[in-house]
Amino acid sequence: MTLRRLGSTDLKIAPLVLGGNVFGWTADRAASFAVLDAFVAGGGTMIDTADVYSAWVDGHQGGESESMIGEWLKASGKRDDVLIATKVGMLPGEGGEKLAPARIAAAAEASLKRLGTDRIDLYYAHQDDESQSQEAVLEAFGKLVDAGKVRVIGASNFHAARLKSAVEAAKTSDLPRYHVLQPEYNLVSRTKFEGELQDYCVTENIGVLPYYGLASGFLTGKYRTKDDLSQSVRGGRMGELLEGTGKAVLDAMDSVVEATGATHAQVALAWLIAQPGVTAPIASATSVKQIEDLLPAMTLELSKDQLDALMVAGA
């Protein structure tokens, strides 16, 4: 497996990022530690989280995932073996909300404390905040970079026009630029990234780390019928996918699975890894069995015909 350079930065990562949204939520301490251990043992290098994970759960306040990862980093002694990515912008607190400069500063300190580290390797604006000027936001991130608390900054859930204006603001104001984009992108959800946004990332050498790489589990192939949907709390969303391009995509994936011997999850991730501009998709797991199913995607190479067939099926 070859590490991939993340955009124009000096960071190099394996072609699969571990999503940490489940840690401290659907994965308890033992499960979280086991998944993290297996991911690193299998060659994984970057762990993705956010300060807001998992504030949506009753009784949670946010920071649960970061805290769990921090506990694992301390217990395992593997801080220098991994890169940590986290985000600001969806959890209100000290300093305000969204991307208010004071909020960015306070949130970074809180994340560093929960993670038990002196640096965040990749710090994202979790969502755009048009109430703040691009320059004010980038200046706030820049102070963290200058202090050595953040190495690289990225943007998540930005539209093309706003990403472009942020990059231009960085160039004209001599501020740090977004080197990474985290968009929603997978075989059955392509319109938010493909086209102008993807082209811009390729042109500007912005590394792309897509989330929802498995479409919340749909692309594992386990949702095929109404009975399958009834077994999932995500049944409604899965039903929408089946009624759209989902069935055609699954049929095309079946052929690739048969030809390669890979699993549906591996095929879905390998397709993403092969897309222009994409450095590595993000996927989460709640068990060692699940992570062991995902890891082979890092070395699975699909043929041009297979990639094209999947592309056509999801069009």
Secondary structure, 3 states (H helix, E strand, C coil): CCCEECCCCCCEECCCEEECCCECCCECHHHHHHHHHHHHHCCCCEEECCCCCCCCCCCCCCCHHHHHHHHHHHHHCCHHHCEEEEEECCCCECCECCCCHHHHHHHHHHHHHHHCCCCEEEEEECCCCCCCCHHHHHHHHHHHHHCCCEEEEEEECCCHHHHHHHHHHHHHHCCCCEEEEECECECCECCCCCCHHHHHHHHHCCEECCECCCHHHHHHCCCCCHHHHHCCCCHHHHHHHHHHHHHHHHHHHHHHHHHHCCCHHHHHHHHHHCCCCECCCEECCCCHHHHHHHHHHHHCCCCHHHHHHHHHHCC
